[in-house]
Amino acid sequence: MYAVKANPSPDLLQILWDSGITHYDVASLGEVRLVSRTLPDATLCFMHPVKAEEAIAEAYFDHGCRTFSLDSIEELEKIVRATEGASDLTLCVRLRVSSDHSKLSLASKFGAMPGDTKQLLFAARQAADALGICFHVGSQAMSPEAYSNAMERVREAIVEAAVTVDVIDVGGGFPSAYPGMEPPALENYFETIHRAWESLPISYSAELWAEPGRALCAEYSSLIVRVEKRRGDELYINDGAYGALFDAAHIGWRFPVQLLREPDSNARDMEFSFYGPTCDDLDHMAGPFELPADIRAGDYIEIGMLGAYGSAMRTAFNGFGSDETVIVTDEPMASLYLAEDERREASNVVTL
Ligand SMILES: *Cc1c(COP(=O)(O)O)cnc(C)c1O
């Protein structure tokens, strides 16, 4: 399934649907309604472990959602109450797992702790038609080991609770390629997960699920910005921390960049940082971003790999930002979906 929060663009949802993705991981009533409206035949899975009761009820009764995640007895009681004791639920118990291999942790907030999982799995089993176990290793997991470690937690939990499990959901966290962050090929992740899956004490008919966000949409879009001013090695651009560059500002994420100028500059590259357009110092992207040394006000820059958590995070703070979207068909600035040699070429584009 696709984790909608990474990029809720209706155009993208339609592309994913046309490419064969039938299940959607939604986390709020807004996402439930969006997917329901955009893809009326899609299967919704409400995978946020802390939900509003009225959101559960509307998802279940008005939008046909039957799959819910939970990490506490209170949430289980909420789901049972809001669905009026429904007998057709798939309930996924979220386990707390380490985020050690990931660039963005999801480890502190959600997930049942080892001491609580036995009772919770047992209670969920009573209420569920199908019982699942899910986890999230954190976003941009740079090693497949993140998944084998988490699957070991799953194995312990199943053995301890001695319940029949119908679904294992390995969550999101599958990486994309960014400057300075080149993960192993996705095949390595799939092999690791399959190996761990084969050793689990689950029934022959159990299903293996995943809910990637980033890996399915990071390559989907670029942002074109204009340089409004240059001060030494600092470029003042017209998007930033409150726009599509939230991750570049707040967690120092680097994205591939290229100058869009004709004729092309033949100056050598140097390192720049960016200031966004709002009036405060927080609106700063440290980079470094490598661009030709003769870049100046009026130049345009393509910032690539912003399909995941880029436009999804935009605000209209201070009146900045643009809604102009242009559909293009050229290759993304980096890709995890090319063969090894093509990948080397694509990564050259990033680092040149
Ligand atoms: C954010 C999220 C995802 C997607 O994570 P990625 O790192 O983008 O793959 C999947 N499942 C849940 C429950 C999430 O919160």
The ligand as an SDF file (V2000), in Angstrom:
LIG
                    3D

 15 15  0  0  0  0  0  0  0  0999 V2000
    5.0510    7.8650    7.5050 C   0  0  0  0  0  0  0  0  0  0  0  0
    4.5270    6.5130    7.5420 C   0  0  0  0  0  0  0  0  0  0  0  0
    4.7700    5.6220    6.4720 C   0  0  0  0  0  0  0  0  0  0  0  0
    5.6240    5.9740    5.2890 C   0  0  0  0  0  0  0  0  0  0  0  0
    6.9580    6.1060    5.6830 O   0  0  0  0  0  0  0  0  0  0  0  0
    8.1290    6.3100    4.5990 P   0  0  0  0  0  0  0  0  0  0  0  0
    9.3410    6.4640    5.4330 O   0  0  0  0  0  0  0  0  0  0  0  0
    7.7850    7.5290    3.8240 O   0  0  0  0  0  0  0  0  0  0  0  0
    8.1440    5.0920    3.7570 O   0  0  0  0  0  0  0  0  0  0  0  0
    4.2100    4.3610    6.5440 C   0  0  0  0  0  0  0  0  0  0  0  0
    3.4660    3.9680    7.5990 N   0  0  0  0  0  0  0  0  0  0  0  0
    3.2210    4.7850    8.6450 C   0  0  0  0  0  0  0  0  0  0  0  0
    2.3820    4.2860    9.7730 C   0  0  0  0  0  0  0  0  0  0  0  0
    3.7460    6.0650    8.6710 C   0  0  0  0  0  0  0  0  0  0  0  0
    3.5150    6.8730    9.7180 O   0  0  0  0  0  0  0  0  0  0  0  0
  1  2  1  0
  2  3  1  0
  2 14  2  0
  3  4  1  0
  3 10  2  0
  4  5  1  0
  5  6  1  0
  6  7  2  0
  6  8  1  0
  6  9  1  0
 10 11  1  0
 11 12  2  0
 12 13  1  0
 12 14  1  0
 14 15  1  0
M  END
$$$$
